[in-house]
Amino acid sequence: MDIEASEALYLDETGTLSFAQLIEYSGLSDAELRELVECGALAPADRSAASWTFSSRCIVTARVAHRLREDFALDDVHSLALVLRFVQRIEVLEQELRELRARGAR
């Protein structure tokens, strides 16, 4: 039985990651992450900076992208970005639905 070791990360709204850290923690390649930024699926703090930094919350998005790539064999980064954007939109809609239901329960 193989047990995969994983590293726990503390994520908060103020923490930042370098591009190299995002590569390391996400399992995605440099090229894949750059394409996700170009497609708008990931947003660096300052796109025009010489070296990008990301909110620590971006690691969640990058890891979801990695999982989607693996689960659905998405070799094309544009397809991966599209699926990732759909997942993000679904999450927003689910949150809105929870909020509406909570208001209706009052």
Buried (B, 14 or more C-beta within 10 A) or exposed (E): EEEEEEEEEEEEEEEEBEBEBBBEBBBBEEEBBBBBBEBEBBBBEEEEEEEBBBBBEBBEBBBBBBEBBEEEEBEEBEBBBBBBBEBEEEEEEEEEEEEEEEEEEE
